[in-house]
Amino acid sequence: MTCAATWPGSVGRGPCTTRLALEAGGGRVTLLASDGSSVAATVLGEPMYARQLTSGVLVASEPSDDEEGWAEIPYGHRAEIRDGHVTQRTMDL
């Protein structure tokens, strides 16, 4: 399956990601993509986590320490990390 995408707006948008998951018979699709200055994330499976640092934003499959500040990017959400800020949106499933 091929989905046409324009960076970064369509990465993780519901139609393409949902179509990929449905055509694959369900399952999990958790993606990260970067253009070198921003990161797009989509979660259709296990959640990801983001934490603001003084040097930027850390995105991981699970918190890497017990420090406060980890924010879950839950199932059915997409996130854009740009200029040190995380914006989350619900995907149209």
ChimeraX attribute file (.defattr): number of C-alpha atoms within 10 A of each C-alpha:
attribute: neighborCount
match mode: 1-to-1
recipient: residues
	/A:1	7
	/A:2	7
	/A:3	12
	/A:4	7
	/A:5	12
	/A:6	8
	/A:7	11
	/A:8	16
	/A:9	10
	/A:10	15
	/A:11	24
	/A:12	28
	/A:13	23
	/A:14	19
	/A:15	13
	/A:16	17
	/A:17	23
	/A:18	19
	/A:19	16
	/A:20	18
	/A:21	14
	/A:22	12
	/A:23	10
	/A:24	12
	/A:25	9
	/A:26	13
	/A:27	10
	/A:28	15
	/A:29	18
	/A:30	18
	/A:31	16
	/A:32	16
	/A:33	15
	/A:34	14
	/A:35	9
	/A:36	6
	/A:37	9
	/A:38	15
	/A:39	19
	/A:40	24
	/A:41	22
	/A:42	29
	/A:43	23
	/A:44	23
	/A:45	16
	/A:46	14
	/A:47	17
	/A:48	24
	/A:49	17
	/A:50	21
	/A:51	20
	/A:52	16
	/A:53	10
	/A:54	6
	/A:55	7
	/A:56	13
	/A:57	17
	/A:58	15
	/A:59	22
	/A:60	15
	/A:61	13
	/A:62	13
	/A:63	18
	/A:64	12
	/A:65	7
	/A:66	7
	/A:67	8
	/A:68	9
	/A:69	12
	/A:70	19
	/A:71	14
	/A:72	18
	/A:73	25
	/A:74	18
	/A:75	18
	/A:76	22
	/A:77	23
	/A:78	24
	/A:79	25
	/A:80	22
	/A:81	20
	/A:82	14
	/A:83	11
	/A:84	15
	/A:85	15
	/A:86	18
	/A:87	11
	/A:88	17
	/A:89	14
	/A:90	16
	/A:91	19
	/A:92	11
	/A:93	12
